[in-house]
Amino acid sequence: MDITVSEEQLRIVLDKLDAVMLEVLRLRAMLLPEEEPTEEEKKEIEEARKEIAEGPCISLEDLSKELG
């Protein structure tokens, strides 16, 4: 299946994507606490990052299939 888009259409999509990304950053800044994480929280975050990097995760699609 091939999809062809013009350069102008691609530019419009990329501009919209930039706008969405900026909004996500604004929301993140509003919603995330400004306090520093505790040492325990930092450790948990680091462990989660290692898990993600190692790959022992399940995709949302696989999880949906597994749960029915």
C-alpha positions in Angstrom: 0.0 0.0 0.0 1.6 3.2 -1.1 0.5 6.7 0.1 1.7 9.8 -1.7 1.6 13.2 -0.1 2.7 16.5 -1.5 5.5 18.5 0.2 2.9 21.0 1.3 0.8 18.3 2.9 3.8 17.0 4.7 4.7 20.4 5.9 1.2 20.9 7.3 1.3 17.6 9.2 4.7 18.4 10.6 3.5 21.9 11.7 0.5 20.3 13.4 2.8 17.7 15.1 5.1 20.5 16.4 2.0 22.3 17.8 0.9 19.1 19.5 4.3 18.4 21.0 4.5 22.0 22.4 1.1 21.5 24.0 2.2 18.2 25.5 5.3 19.9 27.0 3.1 22.7 28.4 0.8 20.2 30.0 3.7 18.2 31.4 5.1 21.3 33.0 1.8 22.1 34.5 1.1 18.6 35.8 4.4 17.4 37.0 5.4 18.2 40.5 8.3 20.7 40.9 9.8 18.9 43.8 12.8 16.7 43.4 12.3 12.9 43.5 13.4 11.1 46.6 16.4 8.7 46.5 14.0 5.8 46.5 12.0 7.3 43.6 15.2 8.0 41.7 16.2 4.3 42.2 12.8 3.1 40.9 13.0 5.4 37.9 16.5 4.1 37.1 15.3 0.5 37.4 12.4 1.2 35.1 14.7 2.7 32.5 17.0 -0.3 32.7 14.0 -2.6 32.2 12.9 -0.6 29.1 16.4 -0.7 27.7 16.7 -4.5 28.2 13.4 -5.0 26.6 11.5 -7.3 29.0 8.3 -5.3 28.3 5.1 -6.0 26.5 3.6 -3.8 23.9 0.2 -2.3 24.3 -1.1 -4.3 21.4 0.1 -7.6 23.0 -1.3 -6.6 26.4 -4.7 -5.9 24.8 -4.6 -9.3 23.1 -3.6 -11.0 26.3 -6.4 -9.4 28.3 -9.0 -10.0 25.7 
